[in-house]
Amino acid sequence: MSQNRLQNARKSREAHRANIQRSLEHRLQVARAKGDEQLIRQLEAEMRYSG
């Protein structure tokens, strides 16, 4: 694979990971606002797992 393709693949993975992180953070904010303790625990665990 060319260097350019490798860089594009890495940037794509990084963007995907950032989008997932932002989504988790938003879902966690909403869960906290609603006081949904079970969902808060699940989302916090997912955040720890995803790094």
mmCIF entry with sequence, helices, sheets and N, C-alpha, C, O atoms, coordinates in Angstrom:
data_MODEL
# 
_entry.id   MODEL 
# 
_entity.id                         1 
_entity.type                       polymer 
_entity.pdbx_number_of_molecules   1 
# 
_entity_poly.entity_id                      1 
_entity_poly.type                           'polypeptide(L)' 
_entity_poly.nstd_linkage                   no 
_entity_poly.nstd_monomer                   no 
_entity_poly.pdbx_seq_one_letter_code       MSQNRLQNARKSREAHRANIQRSLEHRLQVARAKGDEQLIRQLEAEMRYSG 
_entity_poly.pdbx_seq_one_letter_code_can   MSQNRLQNARKSREAHRANIQRSLEHRLQVARAKGDEQLIRQLEAEMRYSG 
_entity_poly.pdbx_strand_id                 A 
# 
loop_
_entity_poly_seq.entity_id 
_entity_poly_seq.num 
_entity_poly_seq.mon_id 
_entity_poly_seq.hetero 
1 1  MET n 
1 2  SER n 
1 3  GLN n 
1 4  ASN n 
1 5  ARG n 
1 6  LEU n 
1 7  GLN n 
1 8  ASN n 
1 9  ALA n 
1 10 ARG n 
1 11 LYS n 
1 12 SER n 
1 13 ARG n 
1 14 GLU n 
1 15 ALA n 
1 16 HIS n 
1 17 ARG n 
1 18 ALA n 
1 19 ASN n 
1 20 ILE n 
1 21 GLN n 
1 22 ARG n 
1 23 SER n 
1 24 LEU n 
1 25 GLU n 
1 26 HIS n 
1 27 ARG n 
1 28 LEU n 
1 29 GLN n 
1 30 VAL n 
1 31 ALA n 
1 32 ARG n 
1 33 ALA n 
1 34 LYS n 
1 35 GLY n 
1 36 ASP n 
1 37 GLU n 
1 38 GLN n 
1 39 LEU n 
1 40 ILE n 
1 41 ARG n 
1 42 GLN n 
1 43 LEU n 
1 44 GLU n 
1 45 ALA n 
1 46 GLU n 
1 47 MET n 
1 48 ARG n 
1 49 TYR n 
1 50 SER n 
1 51 GLY n 
# 
_struct_asym.id          A 
_struct_asym.entity_id   1 
# 
loop_
_struct_conf.conf_type_id 
_struct_conf.id 
_struct_conf.pdbx_PDB_helix_id 
_struct_conf.beg_label_comp_id 
_struct_conf.beg_label_asym_id 
_struct_conf.beg_label_seq_id 
_struct_conf.pdbx_beg_PDB_ins_code 
_struct_conf.end_label_comp_id 
_struct_conf.end_label_asym_id 
_struct_conf.end_label_seq_id 
_struct_conf.pdbx_end_PDB_ins_code 
_struct_conf.beg_auth_comp_id 
_struct_conf.beg_auth_asym_id 
_struct_conf.beg_auth_seq_id 
_struct_conf.end_auth_comp_id 
_struct_conf.end_auth_asym_id 
_struct_conf.end_auth_seq_id 
_struct_conf.pdbx_PDB_helix_class 
_struct_conf.details 
_struct_conf.pdbx_PDB_helix_length 
HELX_P HELX_P1 AA1 GLN A 3  ? LYS A 34 ? GLN A 3  LYS A 34 1 ? 32 
HELX_P HELX_P2 AA2 GLU A 37 ? SER A 50 ? GLU A 37 SER A 50 1 ? 14 
# 
_struct_conf_type.id          HELX_P 
_struct_conf_type.criteria    ? 
_struct_conf_type.reference   ? 
# 
loop_
_atom_site.group_PDB 
_atom_site.id 
_atom_site.type_symbol 
_atom_site.label_atom_id 
_atom_site.label_alt_id 
_atom_site.label_comp_id 
_atom_site.label_asym_id 
_atom_site.label_entity_id 
_atom_site.label_seq_id 
_atom_site.pdbx_PDB_ins_code 
_atom_site.Cartn_x 
_atom_site.Cartn_y 
_atom_site.Cartn_z 
_atom_site.occupancy 
_atom_site.B_iso_or_equiv 
_atom_site.pdbx_formal_charge 
_atom_site.auth_seq_id 
_atom_site.auth_comp_id 
_atom_site.auth_asym_id 
_atom_site.auth_atom_id 
_atom_site.pdbx_PDB_model_num 
ATOM 1   N N  . MET A 1 1  ? 0.855   -1.180 0.000  1.00 0.00 ? 1  MET A N  1 
ATOM 2   C CA . MET A 1 1  ? 0.000   0.000  0.000  1.00 0.00 ? 1  MET A CA 1 
ATOM 3   C C  . MET A 1 1  ? 0.898   1.240  0.000  1.00 0.00 ? 1  MET A C  1 
ATOM 4   O O  . MET A 1 1  ? 1.927   1.271  0.674  1.00 0.00 ? 1  MET A O  1 
ATOM 5   N N  . SER A 1 2  ? 0.510   2.226  -0.739 1.00 0.00 ? 2  SER A N  1 
ATOM 6   C CA . SER A 1 2  ? 1.326   3.430  -0.789 1.00 0.00 ? 2  SER A CA 1 
ATOM 7   C C  . SER A 1 2  ? 1.246   4.198  0.527  1.00 0.00 ? 2  SER A C  1 
ATOM 8   O O  . SER A 1 2  ? 0.315   4.024  1.313  1.00 0.00 ? 2  SER A O  1 
ATOM 9   N N  . GLN A 1 3  ? 2.228   5.036  0.742  1.00 0.00 ? 3  GLN A N  1 
ATOM 10  C CA . GLN A 1 3  ? 2.288   5.833  1.973  1.00 0.00 ? 3  GLN A CA 1 
ATOM 11  C C  . GLN A 1 3  ? 1.049   6.712  2.110  1.00 0.00 ? 3  GLN A C  1 
ATOM 12  O O  . GLN A 1 3  ? 0.519   6.879  3.208  1.00 0.00 ? 3  GLN A O  1 
ATOM 13  N N  . ASN A 1 4  ? 0.593   7.270  0.998  1.00 0.00 ? 4  ASN A N  1 
ATOM 14  C CA . ASN A 1 4  ? -0.581  8.142  1.019  1.00 0.00 ? 4  ASN A CA 1 
ATOM 15  C C  . ASN A 1 4  ? -1.827  7.384  1.475  1.00 0.00 ? 4  ASN A C  1 
ATOM 16  O O  . ASN A 1 4  ? -2.629  7.896  2.255  1.00 0.00 ? 4  ASN A O  1 
ATOM 17  N N  . ARG A 1 5  ? -1.973  6.164  0.977  1.00 0.00 ? 5  ARG A N  1 
ATOM 18  C CA . ARG A 1 5  ? -3.128  5.345  1.377  1.00 0.00 ? 5  ARG A CA 1 
ATOM 19  C C  . ARG A 1 5  ? -3.070  5.001  2.864  1.00 0.00 ? 5  ARG A C  1 
ATOM 20  O O  . ARG A 1 5  ? -4.093  5.004  3.549  1.00 0.00 ? 5  ARG A O  1 
ATOM 21  N N  . LEU A 1 6  ? -1.874  4.707  3.352  1.00 0.00 ? 6  LEU A N  1 
ATOM 22  C CA . LEU A 1 6  ? -1.709  4.399  4.773  1.00 0.00 ? 6  LEU A CA 1 
ATOM 23  C C  . LEU A 1 6  ? -2.071  5.602  5.633  1.00 0.00 ? 6  LEU A C  1 
ATOM 24  O O  . LEU A 1 6  ? -2.742  5.459  6.655  1.00 0.00 ? 6  LEU A O  1 
ATOM 25  N N  . GLN A 1 7  ? -1.630  6.777  5.224  1.00 0.00 ? 7  GLN A N  1 
ATOM 26  C CA . GLN A 1 7  ? -1.958  7.994  5.968  1.00 0.00 ? 7  GLN A CA 1 
ATOM 27  C C  . GLN A 1 7  ? -3.454  8.252  5.948  1.00 0.00 ? 7  GLN A C  1 
ATOM 28  O O  . GLN A 1 7  ? -4.036  8.620  6.969  1.00 0.00 ? 7  GLN A O  1 
ATOM 29  N N  . ASN A 1 8  ? -4.082  8.062  4.790  1.00 0.00 ? 8  ASN A N  1 
ATOM 30  C CA . ASN A 1 8  ? -5.524  8.274  4.694  1.00 0.00 ? 8  ASN A CA 1 
ATOM 31  C C  . ASN A 1 8  ? -6.291  7.288  5.565  1.00 0.00 ? 8  ASN A C  1 
ATOM 32  O O  . ASN A 1 8  ? -7.279  7.653  6.202  1.00 0.00 ? 8  ASN A O  1 
ATOM 33  N N  . ALA A 1 9  ? -5.839  6.045  5.592  1.00 0.00 ? 9  ALA A N  1 
ATOM 34  C CA . ALA A 1 9  ? -6.486  5.033  6.426  1.00 0.00 ? 9  ALA A CA 1 
ATOM 35  C C  . ALA A 1 9  ? -6.350  5.398  7.902  1.00 0.00 ? 9  ALA A C  1 
ATOM 36  O O  . ALA A 1 9  ? -7.306  5.267  8.666  1.00 0.00 ? 9  ALA A O  1 
ATOM 37  N N  . ARG A 1 10 ? -5.163  5.856  8.304  1.00 0.00 ? 10 ARG A N  1 
ATOM 38  C CA . ARG A 1 10 ? -4.946  6.241  9.703  1.00 0.00 ? 10 ARG A CA 1 
ATOM 39  C C  . ARG A 1 10 ? -5.817  7.434  10.075 1.00 0.00 ? 10 ARG A C  1 
ATOM 40  O O  . ARG A 1 10 ? -6.420  7.451  11.148 1.00 0.00 ? 10 ARG A O  1 
ATOM 41  N N  . LYS A 1 11 ? -5.887  8.430  9.198  1.00 0.00 ? 11 LYS A N  1 
ATOM 42  C CA . LYS A 1 11 ? -6.722  9.605  9.466  1.00 0.00 ? 11 LYS A CA 1 
ATOM 43  C C  . LYS A 1 11 ? -8.192  9.215  9.571  1.00 0.00 ? 11 LYS A C  1 
ATOM 44  O O  . LYS A 1 11 ? -8.929  9.744  10.403 1.00 0.00 ? 11 LYS A O  1 
ATOM 45  N N  . SER A 1 12 ? -8.604  8.293  8.726  1.00 0.00 ? 12 SER A N  1 
ATOM 46  C CA . SER A 1 12 ? -9.987  7.830  8.763  1.00 0.00 ? 12 SER A CA 1 
ATOM 47  C C  . SER A 1 12 ? -10.300 7.127  10.089 1.00 0.00 ? 12 SER A C  1 
ATOM 48  O O  . SER A 1 12 ? -11.349 7.361  10.689 1.00 0.00 ? 12 SER A O  1 
ATOM 49  N N  . ARG A 1 13 ? -9.381  6.267  10.536 1.00 0.00 ? 13 ARG A N  1 
ATOM 50  C CA . ARG A 1 13 ? -9.578  5.584  11.829 1.00 0.00 ? 13 ARG A CA 1 
ATOM 51  C C  . ARG A 1 13 ? -9.630  6.575  12.979 1.00 0.00 ? 13 ARG A C  1 
ATOM 52  O O  . ARG A 1 13 ? -10.457 6.449  13.882 1.00 0.00 ? 13 ARG A O  1 
ATOM 53  N N  . GLU A 1 14 ? -8.739  7.566  12.941 1.00 0.00 ? 14 GLU A N  1 
ATOM 54  C CA . GLU A 1 14 ? -8.712  8.578  14.002 1.00 0.00 ? 14 GLU A CA 1 
ATOM 55  C C  . GLU A 1 14 ? -9.994  9.399  14.018 1.00 0.00 ? 14 GLU A C  1 
ATOM 56  O O  . GLU A 1 14 ? -10.526 9.697  15.088 1.00 0.00 ? 14 GLU A O  1 
ATOM 57  N N  . ALA A 1 15 ? -10.492 9.764  12.848 1.00 0.00 ? 15 ALA A N  1 
ATOM 58  C CA . ALA A 1 15 ? -11.741 10.526 12.767 1.00 0.00 ? 15 ALA A CA 1 
ATOM 59  C C  . ALA A 1 15 ? -12.909 9.691  13.273 1.00 0.00 ? 15 ALA A C  1 
ATOM 60  O O  . ALA A 1 15 ? -13.782 10.198 13.976 1.00 0.00 ? 15 ALA A O  1 
ATOM 61  N N  . HIS A 1 16 ? -12.925 8.419  12.917 1.00 0.00 ? 16 HIS A N  1 
ATOM 62  C CA . HIS A 1 16 ? -13.993 7.527  13.366 1.00 0.00 ? 16 HIS A CA 1 
ATOM 63  C C  . HIS A 1 16 ? -13.984 7.398  14.886 1.00 0.00 ? 16 HIS A C  1 
ATOM 64  O O  . HIS A 1 16 ? -15.029 7.463  15.534 1.00 0.00 ? 16 HIS A O  1 
ATOM 65  N N  . ARG A 1 17 ? -12.797 7.215  15.438 1.00 0.00 ? 17 ARG A N  1 
ATOM 66  C CA . ARG A 1 17 ? -12.672 7.091  16.893 1.00 0.00 ? 17 ARG A CA 1 
ATOM 67  C C  . ARG A 1 17 ? -13.110 8.383  17.599 1.00 0.00 ? 17 ARG A C  1 
ATOM 68  O O  . ARG A 1 17 ? -13.782 8.330  18.629 1.00 0.00 ? 17 ARG A O  1 
ATOM 69  N N  . ALA A 1 18 ? -12.731 9.537  17.046 1.00 0.00 ? 18 ALA A N  1 
ATOM 70  C CA . ALA A 1 18 ? -13.127 10.822 17.627 1.00 0.00 ? 18 ALA A CA 1 
ATOM 71  C C  . ALA A 1 18 ? -14.635 10.993 17.587 1.00 0.00 ? 18 ALA A C  1 
ATOM 72  O O  . ALA A 1 18 ? -15.232 11.499 18.538 1.00 0.00 ? 18 ALA A O  1 
ATOM 73  N N  . ASN A 1 19 ? -15.256 10.571 16.486 1.00 0.00 ? 19 ASN A N  1 
ATOM 74  C CA . ASN A 1 19 ? -16.718 10.669 16.384 1.00 0.00 ? 19 ASN A CA 1 
ATOM 75  C C  . ASN A 1 19 ? -17.409 9.783  17.412 1.00 0.00 ? 19 ASN A C  1 
ATOM 76  O O  . ASN A 1 19 ? -18.394 10.191 18.027 1.00 0.00 ? 19 ASN A O  1 
ATOM 77  N N  . ILE A 1 20 ? -16.902 8.591  17.594 1.00 0.00 ? 20 ILE A N  1 
ATOM 78  C CA . ILE A 1 20 ? -17.474 7.686  18.595 1.00 0.00 ? 20 ILE A CA 1 
ATOM 79  C C  . ILE A 1 20 ? -17.329 8.292  19.986 1.00 0.00 ? 20 ILE A C  1 
ATOM 80  O O  . ILE A 1 20 ? -18.262 8.250  20.789 1.00 0.00 ? 20 ILE A O  1 
ATOM 81  N N  . GLN A 1 21 ? -16.147 8.860  20.269 1.00 0.00 ? 21 GLN A N  1 
ATOM 82  C CA . GLN A 1 21 ? -15.906 9.474  21.579 1.00 0.00 ? 21 GLN A CA 1 
ATOM 83  C C  . GLN A 1 21 ? -16.878 10.625 21.829 1.00 0.00 ? 21 GLN A C  1 
ATOM 84  O O  . GLN A 1 21 ? -17.449 10.730 22.915 1.00 0.00 ? 21 GLN A O  1 
ATOM 85  N N  . ARG A 1 22 ? -17.068 11.488 20.830 1.00 0.00 ? 22 ARG A N  1 
ATOM 86  C CA . ARG A 1 22 ? -17.997 12.616 20.978 1.00 0.00 ? 22 ARG A CA 1 
ATOM 87  C C  . ARG A 1 22 ? -19.423 12.127 21.202 1.00 0.00 ? 22 ARG A C  1 
ATOM 88  O O  . ARG A 1 22 ? -20.165 12.689 22.008 1.00 0.00 ? 22 ARG A O  1 
ATOM 89  N N  . SER A 1 23 ? -19.797 11.070 20.476 1.00 0.00 ? 23 SER A N  1 
ATOM 90  C CA . SER A 1 23 ? -21.135 10.510 20.636 1.00 0.00 ? 23 SER A CA 1 
ATOM 91  C C  . SER A 1 23 ? -21.324 9.959  22.051 1.00 0.00 ? 23 SER A C  1 
ATOM 92  O O  . SER A 1 23 ? -22.356 10.193 22.681 1.00 0.00 ? 23 SER A O  1 
ATOM 93  N N  . LEU A 1 24 ? -20.328 9.232  22.545 1.00 0.00 ? 24 LEU A N  1 
ATOM 94  C CA . LEU A 1 24 ? -20.408 8.693  23.908 1.00 0.00 ? 24 LEU A CA 1 
ATOM 95  C C  . LEU A 1 24 ? -20.514 9.811  24.941 1.00 0.00 ? 24 LEU A C  1 
ATOM 96  O O  . LEU A 1 24 ? -21.303 9.721  25.882 1.00 0.00 ? 24 LEU A O  1 
ATOM 97  N N  . GLU A 1 25 ? -19.722 10.855 24.763 1.00 0.00 ? 25 GLU A N  1 
ATOM 98  C CA . GLU A 1 25 ? -19.762 11.969 25.708 1.00 0.00 ? 25 GLU A CA 1 
ATOM 99  C C  . GLU A 1 25 ? -21.131 12.637 25.715 1.00 0.00 ? 25 GLU A C  1 
ATOM 100 O O  . GLU A 1 25 ? -21.650 12.993 26.773 1.00 0.00 ? 25 GLU A O  1 
ATOM 101 N N  . HIS A 1 26 ? -21.709 12.804 24.540 1.00 0.00 ? 26 HIS A N  1 
ATOM 102 C CA . HIS A 1 26 ? -23.042 13.421 24.461 1.00 0.00 ? 26 HIS A CA 1 
ATOM 103 C C  . HIS A 1 26 ? -24.086 12.524 25.121 1.00 0.00 ? 26 HIS A C  1 
ATOM 104 O O  . HIS A 1 26 ? -24.927 12.997 25.886 1.00 0.00 ? 26 HIS A O  1 
ATOM 105 N N  . ARG A 1 27 ? -24.024 11.230 24.820 1.00 0.00 ? 27 ARG A N  1 
ATOM 106 C CA . ARG A 1 27 ? -24.988 10.294 25.415 1.00 0.00 ? 27 ARG A CA 1 
ATOM 107 C C  . ARG A 1 27 ? -24.849 10.270 26.932 1.00 0.00 ? 27 ARG A C  1 
ATOM 108 O O  . ARG A 1 27 ? -25.842 10.146 27.649 1.00 0.00 ? 27 ARG A O  1 
ATOM 109 N N  . LEU A 1 28 ? -23.614 10.388 27.420 1.00 0.00 ? 28 LEU A N  1 
ATOM 110 C CA . LEU A 1 28 ? -23.371 10.411 28.864 1.00 0.00 ? 28 LEU A CA 1 
ATOM 111 C C  . LEU A 1 28 ? -23.959 11.672 29.493 1.00 0.00 ? 28 LEU A C  1 
ATOM 112 O O  . LEU A 1 28 ? -24.547 11.608 30.572 1.00 0.00 ? 28 LEU A O  1 
ATOM 113 N N  . GLN A 1 29 ? -23.806 12.807 28.833 1.00 0.00 ? 29 GLN A N  1 
ATOM 114 C CA . GLN A 1 29 ? -24.400 14.052 29.327 1.00 0.00 ? 29 GLN A CA 1 
ATOM 115 C C  . GLN A 1 29 ? -25.919 13.935 29.428 1.00 0.00 ? 29 GLN A C  1 
ATOM 116 O O  . GLN A 1 29 ? -26.521 14.363 30.413 1.00 0.00 ? 29 GLN A O  1 
ATOM 117 N N  . VAL A 1 30 ? -26.522 13.358 28.412 1.00 0.00 ? 30 VAL A N  1 
ATOM 118 C CA . VAL A 1 30 ? -27.981 13.202 28.406 1.00 0.00 ? 30 VAL A CA 1 
ATOM 119 C C  . VAL A 1 30 ? -28.414 12.246 29.515 1.00 0.00 ? 30 VAL A C  1 
ATOM 120 O O  . VAL A 1 30 ? -29.390 12.508 30.217 1.00 0.00 ? 30 VAL A O  1 
ATOM 121 N N  . ALA A 1 31 ? -27.694 11.146 29.670 1.00 0.00 ? 31 ALA A N  1 
ATOM 122 C CA . ALA A 1 31 ? -28.021 10.172 30.720 1.00 0.00 ? 31 ALA A CA 1 
ATOM 123 C C  . ALA A 1 31 ? -27.907 10.812 32.100 1.00 0.00 ? 31 ALA A C  1 
ATOM 124 O O  . ALA A 1 31 ? -28.742 10.570 32.972 1.00 0.00 ? 31 ALA A O  1 
ATOM 125 N N  . ARG A 1 32 ? -26.876 11.625 32.295 1.00 0.00 ? 32 ARG A N  1 
ATOM 126 C CA . ARG A 1 32 ? -26.716 12.303 33.582 1.00 0.00 ? 32 ARG A CA 1 
ATOM 127 C C  . ARG A 1 32 ? -27.847 13.296 33.813 1.00 0.00 ? 32 ARG A C  1 
ATOM 128 O O  . ARG A 1 32 ? -28.360 13.406 34.927 1.00 0.00 ? 32 ARG A O  1 
ATOM 129 N N  . ALA A 1 33 ? -28.235 14.014 32.773 1.00 0.00 ? 33 ALA A N  1 
ATOM 130 C CA . ALA A 1 33 ? -29.320 14.985 32.904 1.00 0.00 ? 33 ALA A CA 1 
ATOM 131 C C  . ALA A 1 33 ? -30.632 14.294 33.272 1.00 0.00 ? 33 ALA A C  1 
ATOM 132 O O  . ALA A 1 33 ? -31.451 14.856 33.999 1.00 0.00 ? 33 ALA A O  1 
ATOM 133 N N  . LYS A 1 34 ? -30.827 13.092 32.776 1.00 0.00 ? 34 LYS A N  1 
ATOM 134 C CA . LYS A 1 34 ? -32.043 12.325 33.072 1.00 0.00 ? 34 LYS A CA 1 
ATOM 135 C C  . LYS A 1 34 ? -31.935 11.550 34.378 1.00 0.00 ? 34 LYS A C  1 
ATOM 136 O O  . LYS A 1 34 ? -32.936 11.066 34.906 1.00 0.00 ? 34 LYS A O  1 
ATOM 137 N N  . GLY A 1 35 ? -30.715 11.437 34.895 1.00 0.00 ? 35 GLY A N  1 
ATOM 138 C CA . GLY A 1 35 ? -30.522 10.683 36.129 1.00 0.00 ? 35 GLY A CA 1 
ATOM 139 C C  . GLY A 1 35 ? -30.592 9.179  35.932 1.00 0.00 ? 35 GLY A C  1 
ATOM 140 O O  . GLY A 1 35 ? -30.920 8.447  36.866 1.00 0.00 ? 35 GLY A O  1 
ATOM 141 N N  . ASP A 1 36 ? -30.286 8.705  34.725 1.00 0.00 ? 36 ASP A N  1 
ATOM 142 C CA . ASP A 1 36 ? -30.352 7.280  34.396 1.00 0.00 ? 36 ASP A CA 1 
ATOM 143 C C  . ASP A 1 36 ? -29.045 6.601  34.816 1.00 0.00 ? 36 ASP A C  1 
ATOM 144 O O  . ASP A 1 36 ? -28.106 6.500  34.027 1.00 0.00 ? 36 ASP A O  1 
ATOM 145 N N  . GLU A 1 37 ? -28.999 6.142  36.056 1.00 0.00 ? 37 GLU A N  1 
ATOM 146 C CA . GLU A 1 37 ? -27.771 5.592  36.620 1.00 0.00 ? 37 GLU A CA 1 
ATOM 147 C C  . GLU A 1 37 ? -27.270 4.356  35.886 1.00 0.00 ? 37 GLU A C  1 
ATOM 148 O O  . GLU A 1 37 ? -26.064 4.194  35.697 1.00 0.00 ? 37 GLU A O  1 
ATOM 149 N N  . GLN A 1 38 ? -28.170 3.493  35.475 1.00 0.00 ? 38 GLN A N  1 
ATOM 150 C CA . GLN A 1 38 ? -27.754 2.285  34.764 1.00 0.00 ? 38 GLN A CA 1 
ATOM 151 C C  . GLN A 1 38 ? -27.090 2.641  33.433 1.00 0.00 ? 38 GLN A C  1 
ATOM 152 O O  . GLN A 1 38 ? -26.048 2.083  33.088 1.00 0.00 ? 38 GLN A O  1 
ATOM 153 N N  . LEU A 1 39 ? -27.684 3.558  32.696 1.00 0.00 ? 39 LEU A N  1 
ATOM 154 C CA . LEU A 1 39 ? -27.106 3.973  31.418 1.00 0.00 ? 39 LEU A CA 1 
ATOM 155 C C  . LEU A 1 39 ? -25.778 4.698  31.637 1.00 0.00 ? 39 LEU A C  1 
ATOM 156 O O  . LEU A 1 39 ? -24.842 4.532  30.855 1.00 0.00 ? 39 LEU A O  1 
ATOM 157 N N  . ILE A 1 40 ? -25.698 5.495  32.689 1.00 0.00 ? 40 ILE A N  1 
ATOM 158 C CA . ILE A 1 40 ? -24.445 6.188  33.014 1.00 0.00 ? 40 ILE A CA 1 
ATOM 159 C C  . ILE A 1 40 ? -23.329 5.164  33.225 1.00 0.00 ? 40 ILE A C  1 
ATOM 160 O O  . ILE A 1 40 ? -22.234 5.316  32.683 1.00 0.00 ? 40 ILE A O  1 
ATOM 161 N N  . ARG A 1 41 ? -23.605 4.126  34.009 1.00 0.00 ? 41 ARG A N  1 
ATOM 162 C CA . ARG A 1 41 ? -22.598 3.089  34.260 1.00 0.00 ? 41 ARG A CA 1 
ATOM 163 C C  . ARG A 1 41 ? -22.192 2.382  32.967 1.00 0.00 ? 41 ARG A C  1 
ATOM 164 O O  . ARG A 1 41 ? -21.010 2.118  32.742 1.00 0.00 ? 41 ARG A O  1 
ATOM 165 N N  . GLN A 1 42 ? -23.175 2.078  32.122 1.00 0.00 ? 42 GLN A N  1 
ATOM 166 C CA . GLN A 1 42 ? -22.881 1.412  30.858 1.00 0.00 ? 42 GLN A CA 1 
ATOM 167 C C  . GLN A 1 42 ? -21.999 2.281  29.965 1.00 0.00 ? 42 GLN A C  1 
ATOM 168 O O  . GLN A 1 42 ? -21.017 1.807  29.394 1.00 0.00 ? 42 GLN A O  1 
ATOM 169 N N  . LEU A 1 43 ? -22.357 3.544  29.853 1.00 0.00 ? 43 LEU A N  1 
ATOM 170 C CA . LEU A 1 43 ? -21.605 4.444  28.985 1.00 0.00 ? 43 LEU A CA 1 
ATOM 171 C C  . LEU A 1 43 ? -20.203 4.697  29.523 1.00 0.00 ? 43 LEU A C  1 
ATOM 172 O O  . LEU A 1 43 ? -19.248 4.778  28.751 1.00 0.00 ? 43 LEU A O  1 
ATOM 173 N N  . GLU A 1 44 ? -20.074 4.823  30.845 1.00 0.00 ? 44 GLU A N  1 
ATOM 174 C CA . GLU A 1 44 ? -18.750 4.997  31.425 1.00 0.00 ? 44 GLU A CA 1 
ATOM 175 C C  . GLU A 1 44 ? -17.886 3.776  31.166 1.00 0.00 ? 44 GLU A C  1 
ATOM 176 O O  . GLU A 1 44 ? -16.695 3.912  30.883 1.00 0.00 ? 44 GLU A O  1 
ATOM 177 N N  . ALA A 1 45 ? -18.465 2.584  31.257 1.00 0.00 ? 45 ALA A N  1 
ATOM 178 C CA . ALA A 1 45 ? -17.726 1.356  30.970 1.00 0.00 ? 45 ALA A CA 1 
ATOM 179 C C  . ALA A 1 45 ? -17.321 1.322  29.498 1.00 0.00 ? 45 ALA A C  1 
ATOM 180 O O  . ALA A 1 45 ? -16.204 0.922  29.168 1.00 0.00 ? 45 ALA A O  1 
ATOM 181 N N  . GLU A 1 46 ? -18.214 1.734  28.629 1.00 0.00 ? 46 GLU A N  1 
ATOM 182 C CA . GLU A 1 46 ? -17.900 1.760  27.203 1.00 0.00 ? 46 GLU A CA 1 
ATOM 183 C C  . GLU A 1 46 ? -16.770 2.749  26.901 1.00 0.00 ? 46 GLU A C  1 
ATOM 184 O O  . GLU A 1 46 ? -15.913 2.485  26.058 1.00 0.00 ? 46 GLU A O  1 
ATOM 185 N N  . MET A 1 47 ? -16.778 3.888  27.597 1.00 0.00 ? 47 MET A N  1 
ATOM 186 C CA . MET A 1 47 ? -15.725 4.864  27.404 1.00 0.00 ? 47 MET A CA 1 
ATOM 187 C C  . MET A 1 47 ? -14.372 4.315  27.871 1.00 0.00 ? 47 MET A C  1 
ATOM 188 O O  . MET A 1 47 ? -13.349 4.539  27.224 1.00 0.00 ? 47 MET A O  1 
ATOM 189 N N  . ARG A 1 48 ? -14.376 3.601  28.992 1.00 0.00 ? 48 ARG A N  1 
ATOM 190 C CA . ARG A 1 48 ? -13.128 3.005  29.483 1.00 0.00 ? 48 ARG A CA 1 
ATOM 191 C C  . ARG A 1 48 ? -12.623 1.949  28.489 1.00 0.00 ? 48 ARG A C  1 
ATOM 192 O O  . ARG A 1 48 ? -11.425 1.859  28.218 1.00 0.00 ? 48 ARG A O  1 
ATOM 193 N N  . TYR A 1 49 ? -13.543 1.166  27.960 1.00 0.00 ? 49 TYR A N  1 
ATOM 194 C CA . TYR A 1 49 ? -13.180 0.112  27.015 1.00 0.00 ? 49 TYR A CA 1 
ATOM 195 C C  . TYR A 1 49 ? -12.621 0.693  25.720 1.00 0.00 ? 49 TYR A C  1 
ATOM 196 O O  . TYR A 1 49 ? -11.656 0.172  25.160 1.00 0.00 ? 49 TYR A O  1 
ATOM 197 N N  . SER A 1 50 ? -13.236 1.777  25.251 1.00 0.00 ? 50 SER A N  1 
ATOM 198 C CA . SER A 1 50 ? -12.822 2.348  23.958 1.00 0.00 ? 50 SER A CA 1 
ATOM 199 C C  . SER A 1 50 ? -11.548 3.160  24.078 1.00 0.00 ? 50 SER A C  1 
ATOM 200 O O  . SER A 1 50 ? -10.935 3.517  23.071 1.00 0.00 ? 50 SER A O  1 
ATOM 201 N N  . GLY A 1 51 ? -11.150 3.452  25.297 1.00 0.00 ? 51 GLY A N  1 
ATOM 202 C CA . GLY A 1 51 ? -9.874  4.118  25.517 1.00 0.00 ? 51 GLY A CA 1 
ATOM 203 C C  . GLY A 1 51 ? -9.982  5.579  25.413 1.00 0.00 ? 51 GLY A C  1 
ATOM 204 O O  . GLY A 1 51 ? -8.987  6.285  25.575 1.00 0.00 ? 51 GLY A O  1 
# 
